[in-house]
Amino acid sequence: MAPGPREELPSMGRESIFRKKLNQLRTDGHLNALPTSDSARRTRELEKSNYLDNLHNTLVNTDPVEMDRLTLLDQVTELYNHKSIVRIIKDELKRSRRYKYGTTVLMLRVDGFDEIAGKFGHLASNGVLKGTANFLMNTIRDVDIPGRYDGNTLVVICPQTDLAGASVLAERIRTKIYSERISDIGQNWSVTVSQGLAAYPVSGQKEDELFRSALNALTDAMRRGGNTYSLSELEQ
């Protein structure tokens, strides 16, 4: 059985800069103007990214606003994409090591997602995934940073939060999503989710270790029938 809910979530009293950027991109379609030097630096970094090679001709004449969306966000969920999430967790772990606090990774999958895709098609499964992403944006804290890890796996980075604190968030997600109507294409879906949690430093020291531990915990939650969450701790 998953641990029961705790009294409250830890709070940092500030909105994550990564979350603020995500909110701006999702609601306004753009980021606030950046200094020219910063924009030029970011453009040079993006040009070095292999995944932009096939989009080069398109992006040459693309507005910088749209470039932000194409390079930072997943196009289905409009959460941070895999590459962005990896960069963000690396930054968070640097701060965790410097200031000696925990950072937790929460992995999430919709139970029965493959069955939804097989029975109702790609459009329906993408709608469920987008609806779940919207639910997360409205449920997690302002400091938490959501993204699409891969395929049908979503991820939430919880800064300055240990496993005990993040389990409160996991329980909140678990109990609330079932009563929500997850909808993005005109159909309403009631879904449950499986979640896996892993935290620095008890579950791993590096981003790949944390992701692997969270995925293992997620697999355990799914094996136990879904609609629950599991915690991962590696022996140090």
C-alpha positions as MATLAB code, in Angstrom:
seq = 'MAPGPREELPSMGRESIFRKKLNQLRTDGHLNALPTSDSARRTRELEKSNYLDNLHNTLVNTDPVEMDRLTLLDQVTELYNHKSIVRIIKDELKRSRRYKYGTTVLMLRVDGFDEIAGKFGHLASNGVLKGTANFLMNTIRDVDIPGRYDGNTLVVICPQTDLAGASVLAERIRTKIYSERISDIGQNWSVTVSQGLAAYPVSGQKEDELFRSALNALTDAMRRGGNTYSLSELEQ';
ca = [
       0.000    0.000    0.000;
       1.138    3.557   -0.668;
       1.844    5.750    2.352;
      -1.083    7.870    3.454;
      -1.274   11.640    2.869;
       0.708   13.970    5.062;
      -0.359   17.280    6.511;
       1.184   19.708    4.049;
       3.681   20.207    1.282;
       6.932   22.060    1.864;
       6.850   25.510    0.320;
       9.634   27.691   -0.980;
       7.487   30.797   -1.242;
       8.547   31.530   -4.834;
       7.672   30.559   -8.358;
      10.354   28.583  -10.158;
      11.886   30.514  -13.039;
      11.425   27.397  -15.189;
       7.754   27.205  -14.230;
       7.309   30.913  -14.919;
       8.728   30.461  -18.425;
       6.453   27.478  -19.002;
       3.384   29.439  -17.915;
       4.310   32.281  -20.248;
       4.799   29.975  -23.210;
       1.529   28.135  -22.586;
      -0.684   31.156  -21.925;
       0.883   34.012  -23.884;
       2.694   32.005  -26.516;
       5.959   33.777  -25.792;
       8.593   34.570  -23.224;
       9.294   38.036  -21.917;
      11.913   39.791  -24.007;
      15.448   38.727  -23.153;
      18.567   40.851  -23.489;
      20.137   40.599  -26.926;
      23.241   38.909  -25.564;
      21.161   36.224  -23.835;
      19.041   35.630  -26.919;
      22.150   35.286  -29.059;
      23.686   32.844  -26.590;
      20.532   30.733  -26.508;
      20.339   30.715  -30.309;
      23.935   29.514  -30.576;
      23.177   26.740  -28.086;
      20.113   25.687  -30.035;
      22.063   25.601  -33.287;
      24.361   23.021  -31.722;
      21.478   20.708  -30.839;
      21.282   17.705  -33.170;
      17.511   17.482  -32.958;
      17.192   20.837  -34.761;
      19.108   19.676  -37.844;
      15.983   18.558  -39.684;
      14.167   21.753  -38.735;
      16.934   24.128  -39.774;
      15.295   25.424  -42.919;
      12.037   26.013  -41.068;
      13.595   27.778  -38.120;
      15.773   30.146  -40.137;
      12.780   32.349  -40.824;
      10.826   31.473  -37.681;
       9.887   34.149  -35.192;
      11.995   33.856  -31.986;
       8.779   33.429  -30.004;
       7.808   30.338  -31.976;
      11.385   29.069  -31.805;
      11.095   29.037  -28.014;
       8.000   26.885  -28.264;
       9.514   24.511  -30.827;
      12.744   23.984  -28.948;
      11.594   23.996  -25.302;
       8.121   22.440  -25.279;
       6.622   19.099  -26.213;
       4.144   19.719  -29.008;
       1.395   17.427  -27.649;
       1.323   18.299  -23.950;
       2.850   21.792  -24.134;
       4.980   20.832  -21.160;
       8.775   20.910  -21.249;
      10.185   18.318  -23.635;
      12.733   15.649  -22.722;
      15.795   17.710  -23.585;
      14.537   20.678  -21.563;
      13.744   18.472  -18.558;
      17.236   16.978  -18.582;
      18.778   20.441  -18.562;
      16.469   21.592  -15.776;
      17.166   18.620  -13.484;
      20.894   19.128  -13.961;
      20.521   22.741  -12.801;
      18.384   21.711   -9.840;
      20.874   19.044   -8.774;
      23.695   21.590   -8.846;
      21.705   23.716   -6.407;
      20.847   20.683   -4.298;
      24.513   19.763   -3.934;
      25.519   23.322   -3.164;
      22.825   24.100   -0.607;
      22.390   20.570    0.788;
      18.706   20.025    0.108;
      16.715   17.325   -1.635;
      15.152   17.322   -5.090;
      12.528   14.735   -6.061;
      11.552   13.380   -9.477;
       7.962   12.160   -9.918;
       7.164    9.973  -12.944;
       3.545    9.454  -13.980;
       1.589    7.337  -16.482;
      -2.135    7.097  -17.160;
      -3.376    3.608  -16.286;
      -4.585    1.704  -19.350;
      -3.127    4.261  -21.735;
      -2.137    1.663  -24.333;
      -5.660    0.252  -24.291;
      -7.095    3.736  -24.894;
      -4.742    4.226  -27.834;
      -5.523    0.775  -29.251;
      -9.292    1.096  -28.960;
      -9.885    4.786  -29.707;
      -6.849    5.782  -31.728;
      -3.925    8.167  -31.611;
      -6.044   11.320  -31.503;
      -7.896   10.128  -28.404;
      -4.735    9.034  -26.582;
      -3.061   12.362  -27.334;
      -6.167   14.102  -26.000;
      -5.934   12.149  -22.754;
      -2.227   12.954  -22.482;
      -2.864   16.669  -23.072;
      -5.741   16.664  -20.605;
      -3.548   14.996  -17.988;
      -0.845   17.610  -18.617;
      -3.387   20.386  -18.071;
      -4.525   18.692  -14.872;
      -0.937   18.584  -13.606;
      -0.437   22.274  -14.335;
      -3.465   23.056  -12.173;
      -2.556   20.638   -9.364;
       1.179   20.836   -8.698;
       2.833   23.713   -6.862;
       4.129   26.821   -8.621;
       7.686   25.706   -7.863;
       7.235   22.249   -9.425;
       8.350   21.787  -13.037;
       6.362   19.429  -15.310;
       7.468   17.851  -18.562;
       7.014   14.932  -20.935;
       9.768   12.419  -20.301;
       8.878   10.180  -23.245;
       5.905    8.494  -24.924;
       3.148    8.241  -22.331;
       5.388    9.152  -19.359;
       5.099   12.573  -17.752;
       7.534   13.882  -15.157;
       7.439   16.499  -12.416;
      10.620   17.904  -10.870;
      10.041   18.969   -7.256;
      12.833   21.300   -6.050;
      13.770   21.456   -2.363;
      11.515   18.463   -1.679;
      12.329   15.064   -0.203;
      10.433   11.805   -0.739;
       8.172   12.436    2.232;
       7.153   15.838    0.934;
       6.697   14.677   -2.652;
       4.510   11.788   -1.498;
       1.963   14.409   -0.442;
       1.890   15.697   -3.992;
       1.610   12.159   -5.379;
      -1.363   11.429   -3.130;
      -2.987   14.709   -4.125;
      -2.617   13.827   -7.807;
      -3.883   10.287   -7.231;
      -7.030   11.317   -5.389;
      -7.938   14.348   -7.478;
      -7.449   13.073  -11.023;
     -10.062   10.328  -10.716;
     -12.762   12.893   -9.962;
     -11.683   15.119  -12.861;
     -12.908   14.852  -16.411;
      -9.750   14.666  -18.502;
     -10.742   16.136  -21.845;
      -8.974   17.824  -24.725;
     -10.819   16.730  -27.865;
     -14.460   16.984  -26.890;
     -14.590   13.633  -25.090;
     -14.544   13.218  -21.328;
     -12.360   10.580  -19.713;
     -12.070    9.457  -16.119;
      -8.581    8.096  -15.555;
      -6.316    6.900  -12.774;
      -2.542    7.168  -12.739;
       0.501    5.258  -11.538;
       3.395    7.248  -10.092;
       7.006    6.593   -9.126;
       9.141    8.879   -6.959;
      12.912    9.117   -6.565;
      14.869   11.762   -4.673;
      18.371   13.149   -4.494;
      20.436   12.040   -2.645;
      18.792    8.856   -1.293;
      17.692    7.477   -4.688;
      20.622    8.619   -6.786;
      23.302   11.270   -7.192;
      22.936   12.059  -10.905;
      20.008   12.813  -13.186;
      20.166    9.472  -15.005;
      20.165    7.600  -11.686;
      17.136    9.552  -10.469;
      15.213    9.004  -13.695;
      16.016    5.279  -13.633;
      14.985    4.971   -9.974;
      11.738    6.865  -10.586;
      10.940    4.667  -13.592;
      11.578    1.532  -11.524;
       9.236    2.857   -8.825;
       6.659    3.692  -11.507;
       6.879    0.147  -12.863;
       6.289   -1.176   -9.342;
       3.186    0.991   -8.961;
       1.848   -0.294  -12.278;
       2.510   -3.909  -11.289;
       0.454   -3.371   -8.151;
      -2.559   -2.510  -10.263;
      -2.168    1.223  -10.763;
      -3.972    4.077   -9.030;
      -1.107    4.275   -6.541;
       2.467    5.452   -6.163;
       5.749    3.888   -5.114;
       8.862    5.358   -3.514;
      12.372    4.408   -4.565;
      15.438    4.401   -2.340;
      18.790    3.018   -3.438;
      21.315    1.848   -0.923;
      24.086    4.408   -0.672;
];
